[in-house]
Amino acid sequence: MTSRPPRALTVLLAAAAFCVTTAATATTARAARDTHAAQEAGRRAPRIVTDWARAWNGSDARALGALFTADGTYTDRAVGITFRGRKEISGWKARADRLIDDVHVTVRIAHRDGARITVESVYSGRLKSAPKPFAVPMTTLLDLDENRCRITSDEDHYSLATVLAQSGLPADWTPPAS
């Protein structure tokens, strides 16, 4: 004689299977939507955003500074530091290149409202002393000059704690002096 599981257990197992299937379908749909949004962002992103991402992804630190007005500011909110002027901004990019292998910004979506652009992206790379790479969401606010061809202000927002955790580094890690 075989025993049958109680009806409540059967219902719970069926509900769990339904939830797993629904979650997997939702995850797949979200990934497809995000991929499509990233592709669309690449086609429709304002040129300054495309140039900004290209500068971050390139090896010429001066390319990033050149996108700013002479008195432009770059603020990294996660690290809590602001740079002023093209030379300091270029210096920040050069330092990032020394500290992070394969530093990369992948634009997912960009939204322009007048002279302000909000950029949602993924910031990734591998801190040179870290055992693992990181890839974290980042939001950037770009304010443009009156002609909308140069950046007057850049504010990057991402979680430094997440960067360190993904990298396998302690929360109190600090980069070596350079």
Secondary structure, DSSP 8 states (H G I E B T S, - for coil): ------HHHHHHHHHHHHHHHHHHHHHHHHHHHHHHHHHHHHHHS-HHHHHHHHHHHSS-HHHHHTTEEEEEEEEETTTTEEEEHHHHHHHHHHHHHHHEEEEEEEEEEEEEETTEEEEEEEEEEEETT-SS-EEEEEEEEEEE-TTSSSEEEEEEE--HHHHHHHHT--TT------
